[in-house]
Amino acid sequence: MEAASSSRCLDLTPAALAEANRLLAAENDPDKSALRVYVEKGGCSGMQYGLVFDEQRDGDHVMHWDALSVVVDSISAEYLEGSVVDFSDDLNDSGFKVTNPKAKTTCGCGKSFEA
């Protein structure tokens, strides 16, 4: 399987890295050994972020943080360049959050954006 790039198109905070590693340790499917960060049409602002454990695919950008592999498809990489993925376990606002310098607007839920 060939990677499109090993340079990082996004970054993970220590909190996001710790939570992704915790969730990956609970995964039962060895084929889903990488965290996939992607962008797709949808959400209240036109585009939305997604994170899922998946396998590496041809053309993916592959990044490594210690034992965690993060993959991003080439189309999503264009939207995510320079983004930071964080995790918060606050009572009212928990989950993964993406801070994207390319987003013109972001909706109130923080899950979607306009490019």
Backbone torsions as a table, in degrees:
resi	resn	phi	psi	omega
1	MET	NA	132.0	-175.9
2	GLU	-104.1	134.7	178.7
3	ALA	-91.8	142.4	177.9
4	ALA	-70.5	-34.8	-176.9
5	SER	-166.7	149.1	174.2
6	SER	-107.1	-1.8	176.6
7	SER	-74.7	152.5	-174.9
8	ARG	-85.0	123.3	175.2
9	CYS	-93.6	-9.1	176.5
10	LEU	-148.6	172.9	179.8
11	ASP	-130.7	156.3	175.9
12	LEU	-116.8	137.4	173.9
13	THR	-77.0	163.4	176.6
14	PRO	-57.3	-35.7	178.6
15	ALA	-66.2	-41.9	178.4
16	ALA	-66.4	-41.1	178.6
17	LEU	-62.1	-45.6	-179.8
18	ALA	-62.5	-43.7	-179.4
19	GLU	-68.6	-40.8	178.0
20	ALA	-62.4	-42.6	177.5
21	ASN	-64.2	-38.9	178.2
22	ARG	-63.1	-45.6	180.0
23	LEU	-67.4	-39.5	179.6
24	LEU	-63.3	-38.0	179.1
25	ALA	-62.2	-25.8	-180.0
26	ALA	-88.2	-10.0	179.6
27	GLU	-66.7	139.9	179.6
28	ASN	-102.7	-4.1	-176.0
29	ASP	-106.7	108.4	-177.8
30	PRO	-64.5	-19.1	177.6
31	ASP	-73.2	-20.6	-179.4
32	LYS	-100.1	70.1	-171.6
33	SER	-105.6	5.6	-179.3
34	ALA	-129.1	149.4	174.3
35	LEU	-87.6	118.2	177.6
36	ARG	-96.3	125.3	174.1
37	VAL	-110.0	128.2	-175.5
38	TYR	-144.9	167.7	177.0
39	VAL	-124.5	138.7	176.5
40	GLU	-142.9	162.0	177.3
41	LYS	-68.5	139.6	178.2
42	GLY	142.6	-172.3	-178.9
43	GLY	76.6	174.6	-175.7
44	CYS	-79.5	-9.1	179.8
45	SER	-113.8	3.9	175.4
46	GLY	110.4	-35.3	177.8
47	MET	-132.2	148.4	177.7
48	GLN	-136.8	155.4	179.9
49	TYR	-90.4	151.0	173.5
50	GLY	-141.6	146.5	175.0
51	LEU	-133.9	132.4	-179.1
52	VAL	-155.3	151.4	173.1
53	PHE	-82.3	134.2	-170.9
54	ASP	-154.5	178.6	174.7
55	GLU	-97.7	157.2	176.0
56	GLN	-71.3	141.6	179.4
57	ARG	-123.0	158.7	177.0
58	ASP	-55.8	135.7	177.4
59	GLY	87.7	-6.1	179.2
60	ASP	-68.1	146.1	166.8
61	HIS	-80.9	128.8	-176.9
62	VAL	-116.6	128.6	179.7
63	MET	-128.6	151.6	-178.1
64	HIS	-128.6	135.3	169.9
65	TRP	-124.8	101.9	-174.8
66	ASP	51.4	-119.1	-176.8
67	ALA	-86.7	-7.8	-177.3
68	LEU	-89.9	125.5	172.1
69	SER	-98.4	135.8	176.7
70	VAL	-120.6	130.7	-179.2
71	VAL	-120.5	144.2	178.8
72	VAL	-139.0	128.1	177.2
73	ASP	-69.4	160.6	-171.9
74	SER	-64.7	-33.0	178.9
75	ILE	-70.3	-46.2	178.7
76	SER	-63.2	-35.0	-178.7
77	ALA	-58.4	-35.2	179.0
78	GLU	-62.7	-39.7	180.0
79	TYR	-77.0	-30.7	-172.1
80	LEU	-93.2	-5.8	-177.5
81	GLU	-51.5	122.0	178.6
82	GLY	86.8	0.2	-178.3
83	SER	-76.0	158.8	176.1
84	VAL	-126.0	128.4	176.4
85	VAL	-98.9	127.0	-179.8
86	ASP	-124.6	166.8	175.6
87	PHE	-134.4	137.6	177.0
88	SER	-130.5	139.1	175.6
89	ASP	-112.1	26.5	175.9
90	ASP	-59.8	147.6	-176.7
91	LEU	-57.5	-44.5	-175.5
92	ASN	-94.3	-10.7	-173.5
93	ASP	-146.7	58.6	-175.4
94	SER	-94.0	156.8	175.8
95	GLY	123.8	-179.3	177.4
96	PHE	-78.2	140.4	179.2
97	LYS	-129.8	139.5	178.0
98	VAL	-111.8	124.6	172.8
99	THR	-101.9	115.0	-171.3
100	ASN	-119.4	115.0	179.9
101	PRO	-68.7	-14.4	180.0
102	LYS	-89.8	-8.0	-179.2
103	ALA	-74.7	124.5	177.0
104	LYS	-75.5	-42.0	175.6
105	THR	-139.8	152.7	177.5
106	THR	-129.9	139.8	-179.3
107	CYS	-76.4	167.9	-178.4
108	GLY	-61.5	-29.2	-178.9
109	CYS	-77.7	-16.5	178.6
110	GLY	78.0	4.2	-177.5
111	LYS	-98.8	-12.0	-179.3
112	SER	-136.5	163.8	-175.5
113	PHE	-154.3	166.2	173.1
114	GLU	-112.0	129.2	-177.6
115	ALA	-84.8	NA	NA
